[in-house]
């Protein structure tokens, strides 16, 4: 097995910088083509990841080169301040020695970060396409196992078929042009997802960093009120080439069962089709979501585009 200090012959590793964002984006789109058949990664997403507030690029990022060619990328961050550590790793096929070397480096760093938080173990999560370029047998041999599946759901939308929906009785909708409303949207989404798998609480400032709030279009983030009380929020994005995107849709537990999720979803469809001229929309959903979100999206004509598994490794520090 390769030691953590020495890359395999012919390969080199160095930390990433923000200036590497375009090269990383090109690599991820090359992998997207192999895994889902189209380029799906946007440059602004890569830049936001590299600027993540819990990432020290010198210690938490890795670029793998074969000669001058970038063949792999890894990033690690710590949202929990405890044992839970997240990482992304993307490597082109045929690079198993380099892949294993990156895993050794990244797992060791994850254990170091968990130890720095005072934890006795690191619980590391990694998201991979269900048909990834990574050798999953080699991953299992290292102790990793899949623990959750997320579906990317999508559907075509036509403006004529999606007039702006009439809200349910007592419901009003507003966007987040004002700072106070952005804070309200943050609170609603945090509370709505607090009991969900892998939820990590984030302060308002951390959340703004996570979503690259300086570049967010707040006219596409909406809050729903029921009888004057704010009870739901939906955060959408129009900066993806392939489709309009819902990043979060959350309804407070006390307000569920009133049709709010369905209304917000139909509003998303209508606004993107009629006001923005998009012909396809999508979102991601935890297939084991206890609120019935997957069934909701299926009832509204959304179908599976591709799926991603969360893999987990528990490592003592």
C-alpha positions as CSV (number, residue, x, y, z in Angstrom):
1,X,0.0,0.0,0.0
2,X,1.2,3.5,-0.8
3,X,2.4,5.5,2.1
4,X,0.7,8.8,2.8
5,X,3.9,10.7,2.1
6,X,4.9,9.3,-1.3
7,X,2.7,9.4,-4.4
8,X,2.9,6.5,-6.8
9,X,5.5,6.7,-9.6
10,X,4.6,9.2,-12.3
11,X,2.1,11.0,-10.1
12,X,2.3,14.2,-8.1
13,X,0.0,15.9,-5.6
14,X,-0.3,19.5,-4.5
15,X,-2.9,21.7,-2.8
16,X,-5.4,23.6,-4.9
17,X,-5.8,27.4,-5.1
18,X,-8.7,29.5,-6.2
19,X,-6.8,30.0,-9.5
20,X,-7.2,26.2,-10.2
21,X,-11.0,26.5,-10.3
22,X,-11.3,26.4,-14.1
23,X,-9.0,23.3,-14.4
24,X,-10.9,21.6,-11.6
25,X,-14.3,22.4,-13.2
26,X,-13.0,20.9,-16.5
27,X,-12.0,17.7,-14.7
28,X,-15.3,17.4,-13.0
29,X,-17.2,17.9,-16.2
30,X,-15.0,15.2,-17.9
31,X,-16.1,12.9,-15.1
32,X,-19.7,14.1,-15.4
33,X,-19.7,13.0,-19.0
34,X,-18.5,9.5,-18.0
35,X,-21.0,9.1,-15.1
36,X,-24.2,10.8,-16.3
37,X,-23.6,11.6,-20.0
38,X,-23.4,15.4,-19.8
39,X,-21.4,18.2,-18.3
40,X,-23.2,19.2,-15.1
41,X,-20.6,21.2,-13.0
42,X,-20.6,25.0,-13.1
43,X,-17.5,27.1,-12.4
44,X,-19.2,29.2,-9.7
45,X,-19.9,25.9,-7.8
46,X,-16.3,25.0,-7.8
47,X,-15.2,28.5,-6.8
48,X,-17.8,28.4,-3.9
49,X,-16.4,25.0,-2.7
50,X,-12.8,26.3,-2.8
51,X,-13.9,29.4,-0.8
52,X,-15.8,27.3,1.8
53,X,-15.2,28.9,5.2
54,X,-14.2,25.5,6.8
55,X,-11.6,24.7,4.2
56,X,-7.9,25.5,4.6
57,X,-6.8,24.9,1.0
58,X,-3.2,24.3,1.9
59,X,-4.3,21.4,4.1
60,X,-7.7,20.4,2.9
61,X,-7.4,20.2,-0.9
62,X,-5.5,17.9,-3.2
63,X,-4.8,18.0,-7.0
64,X,-3.5,14.8,-8.5
65,X,-1.4,15.1,-11.7
66,X,-0.1,12.5,-14.1
67,X,2.7,14.5,-15.6
68,X,1.1,17.9,-16.5
69,X,-2.4,16.4,-16.7
70,X,-4.9,16.9,-13.9
71,X,-6.4,13.5,-13.2
72,X,-7.8,13.9,-9.7
73,X,-9.2,16.4,-7.2
74,X,-10.1,16.1,-3.5
75,X,-11.6,18.6,-1.0
76,X,-12.3,18.1,2.7
77,X,-14.3,20.3,5.1
78,X,-15.7,20.3,8.6
79,X,-19.2,21.7,9.1
80,X,-19.9,19.8,12.3
81,X,-17.2,21.0,14.6
82,X,-17.2,17.5,16.0
83,X,-16.7,14.0,14.5
84,X,-18.5,14.4,11.2
85,X,-16.2,15.3,8.3
86,X,-17.1,15.7,4.7
87,X,-15.0,15.1,1.6
88,X,-15.3,15.1,-2.2
89,X,-13.0,13.1,-4.4
90,X,-13.0,12.8,-8.2
91,X,-10.4,10.8,-10.1
92,X,-10.4,9.7,-13.8
93,X,-10.6,6.0,-14.5
94,X,-7.5,3.9,-14.7
95,X,-5.9,5.8,-11.7
96,X,-6.4,3.3,-8.9
97,X,-2.9,3.9,-7.3
98,X,-3.5,7.6,-7.3
99,X,-7.0,7.2,-6.0
100,X,-5.8,5.1,-3.0
101,X,-3.1,7.6,-2.3
102,X,-5.6,10.4,-2.2
103,X,-7.8,8.4,0.1
104,X,-4.9,7.8,2.5
105,X,-4.1,11.5,2.6
106,X,-7.7,12.6,3.0
107,X,-8.7,10.0,5.6
108,X,-5.6,11.0,7.7
109,X,-6.5,14.7,7.4
110,X,-10.2,13.9,8.4
111,X,-9.0,12.1,11.5
112,X,-6.7,15.1,12.3
113,X,-9.6,17.6,12.0
114,X,-11.9,15.4,14.1
115,X,-9.2,15.1,16.8
116,X,-8.8,18.9,16.7
117,X,-12.5,19.1,17.5
118,X,-12.0,16.9,20.6
119,X,-13.7,13.9,19.0
120,X,-12.6,10.3,19.6
121,X,-13.3,9.2,16.0
122,X,-13.9,10.7,12.5
123,X,-17.1,9.8,10.7
124,X,-16.3,10.7,7.2
125,X,-18.9,11.1,4.4
126,X,-18.3,11.1,0.7
127,X,-20.8,11.5,-2.1
128,X,-20.4,9.4,-5.3
129,X,-22.5,8.7,-8.3
130,X,-24.1,5.2,-8.2
131,X,-21.9,4.3,-11.2
132,X,-18.8,6.2,-10.3
133,X,-15.4,6.4,-11.9
134,X,-14.0,5.4,-8.5
135,X,-13.4,1.6,-7.9
136,X,-16.1,0.9,-5.3
137,X,-14.5,-2.5,-4.5
138,X,-11.3,-0.8,-3.5
139,X,-13.4,1.7,-1.5
140,X,-15.1,-1.1,0.4
141,X,-11.8,-2.7,1.1
142,X,-10.8,0.4,2.9
143,X,-13.9,0.1,5.2
144,X,-16.2,2.5,3.3
145,X,-19.9,1.6,2.9
146,X,-22.9,3.3,1.3
147,X,-25.4,4.6,3.9
148,X,-27.9,6.8,2.0
149,X,-29.1,7.4,-1.6
150,X,-30.1,10.8,-3.1
151,X,-32.0,11.1,-6.3
152,X,-31.7,14.0,-8.7
153,X,-35.2,14.5,-10.0
154,X,-36.0,16.5,-13.1
155,X,-38.8,17.3,-15.5
156,X,-39.5,19.4,-18.5
157,X,-41.7,22.5,-18.1
158,X,-43.6,24.4,-20.7
159,X,-44.8,28.0,-19.9
160,X,-48.3,27.4,-21.3
161,X,-48.8,24.4,-19.0
162,X,-47.7,26.2,-15.8
163,X,-49.6,29.3,-15.0
164,X,-48.6,30.9,-11.7
165,X,-50.6,28.8,-9.2
166,X,-53.2,30.2,-6.9
167,X,-52.0,29.9,-3.3
168,X,-53.9,27.8,-0.7
169,X,-56.3,29.7,1.5
170,X,-54.5,31.9,4.0
171,X,-51.1,31.5,2.2
172,X,-49.0,34.5,0.9
173,X,-45.6,34.4,-0.8
174,X,-42.8,36.9,-0.9
175,X,-39.2,36.9,-2.1
176,X,-36.1,37.6,0.0
177,X,-35.0,41.0,-1.4
178,X,-34.7,42.3,2.2
179,X,-32.0,41.2,4.6
180,X,-34.6,40.4,7.3
181,X,-36.3,38.0,4.9
182,X,-33.0,36.3,4.1
183,X,-32.5,35.6,7.8
184,X,-36.1,34.3,8.0
185,X,-35.5,31.9,5.1
186,X,-32.3,30.7,6.8
187,X,-34.2,30.0,10.0
188,X,-37.1,28.2,8.3
189,X,-34.8,26.0,6.3
190,X,-32.7,25.2,9.4
191,X,-35.7,24.3,11.4
192,X,-37.4,22.3,8.6
193,X,-34.3,20.1,8.0
194,X,-33.2,19.8,11.6
195,X,-34.3,16.2,11.9
196,X,-33.1,15.0,8.5
197,X,-30.2,12.7,7.9
198,X,-26.8,14.3,7.9
199,X,-28.1,17.7,8.9
200,X,-25.4,20.1,10.2
201,X,-26.7,23.3,11.9
202,X,-25.2,26.4,10.3
203,X,-25.3,30.0,11.5
204,X,-26.7,32.6,9.2
205,X,-23.2,33.8,8.3
206,X,-22.0,30.2,7.6
207,X,-25.1,29.6,5.5
208,X,-24.3,32.6,3.4
209,X,-20.8,31.3,2.8
210,X,-22.2,27.9,1.9
211,X,-24.5,29.2,-0.7
212,X,-22.2,31.9,-2.0
213,X,-24.7,34.5,-0.9
214,X,-22.9,37.4,-2.4
215,X,-23.8,36.1,-5.8
216,X,-27.2,34.6,-5.0
217,X,-30.3,35.9,-6.7
218,X,-32.5,36.6,-3.7
219,X,-35.6,37.2,-5.9
220,X,-35.6,33.4,-6.5
221,X,-35.8,32.6,-2.8
222,X,-39.3,32.7,-1.5
223,X,-41.0,32.5,2.0
224,X,-44.5,31.2,2.4
225,X,-46.7,32.5,5.2
226,X,-49.8,30.8,6.5
227,X,-52.3,33.1,8.3
228,X,-49.6,35.7,8.8
229,X,-47.0,33.3,10.2
230,X,-43.8,32.3,8.2
231,X,-43.9,28.5,7.8
232,X,-42.0,27.5,4.7
233,X,-39.2,28.5,2.3
234,X,-37.8,27.5,-1.0
235,X,-34.3,28.4,-2.3
236,X,-33.9,28.1,-6.1
237,X,-31.1,28.9,-8.5
238,X,-31.0,30.0,-12.1
239,X,-27.2,29.7,-12.6
240,X,-27.1,26.2,-13.9
241,X,-26.8,25.6,-17.6
242,X,-28.7,22.3,-17.8
243,X,-31.8,23.2,-15.7
244,X,-33.3,25.6,-13.2
245,X,-32.6,24.2,-9.7
246,X,-34.3,24.0,-6.3
247,X,-31.6,23.8,-3.7
248,X,-33.9,23.5,-0.6
249,X,-37.6,23.3,-0.1
250,X,-38.6,23.2,3.6
251,X,-41.9,23.3,5.5
252,X,-42.1,23.6,9.3
253,X,-43.4,20.4,10.9
254,X,-46.5,22.1,12.3
255,X,-47.5,23.4,8.9
256,X,-47.1,20.1,6.9
257,X,-50.1,18.5,5.3
258,X,-51.6,21.9,4.2
259,X,-50.4,21.7,0.5
260,X,-47.5,24.2,1.0
261,X,-44.9,21.9,-0.4
262,X,-47.0,21.3,-3.5
263,X,-47.7,25.0,-3.9
264,X,-44.1,26.0,-3.6
265,X,-43.1,23.3,-6.1
266,X,-45.7,24.5,-8.6
267,X,-44.7,28.1,-8.1
268,X,-41.1,27.1,-8.9
269,X,-42.2,25.3,-12.1
270,X,-44.3,28.3,-13.2
271,X,-41.8,31.0,-12.4
272,X,-38.9,29.3,-14.2
273,X,-41.0,28.4,-17.2
274,X,-42.9,31.7,-17.7
275,X,-40.7,34.4,-16.2
276,X,-37.3,32.9,-16.8
277,X,-37.9,30.9,-20.0
278,X,-36.4,27.7,-18.7
279,X,-37.6,24.4,-20.2
280,X,-36.3,22.0,-17.5
281,X,-36.1,22.0,-13.8
282,X,-34.6,19.8,-11.1
283,X,-33.8,19.1,-7.5
284,X,-32.1,16.6,-5.2
285,X,-34.0,14.4,-2.6
286,X,-33.0,12.0,0.1
287,X,-34.8,8.8,-1.0
288,X,-35.4,7.9,2.7
289,X,-36.8,11.3,3.6
290,X,-39.4,10.7,6.3
291,X,-41.6,13.7,5.1
292,X,-42.6,12.0,1.8
293,X,-40.7,14.4,-0.3
294,X,-39.8,11.8,-3.0
295,X,-43.5,10.9,-3.5
296,X,-44.4,14.6,-3.7
297,X,-42.0,15.2,-6.5
298,X,-43.1,12.1,-8.3
299,X,-46.7,13.2,-8.1
300,X,-45.7,16.4,-9.8
301,X,-44.2,14.6,-12.8
302,X,-40.5,14.6,-11.7
303,X,-38.5,11.5,-12.6
304,X,-35.1,10.2,-11.8
305,X,-32.2,11.9,-13.7
306,X,-29.3,10.3,-11.8
307,X,-28.6,9.1,-8.3
308,X,-25.8,9.7,-5.7
309,X,-24.8,7.5,-2.8
310,X,-23.4,8.8,0.5
311,X,-20.5,6.6,1.6
312,X,-19.3,6.5,5.2
313,X,-16.0,5.6,6.9
314,X,-15.6,5.6,10.6
315,X,-11.9,6.0,11.7
316,X,-10.4,6.4,15.2
317,X,-8.4,9.5,15.7
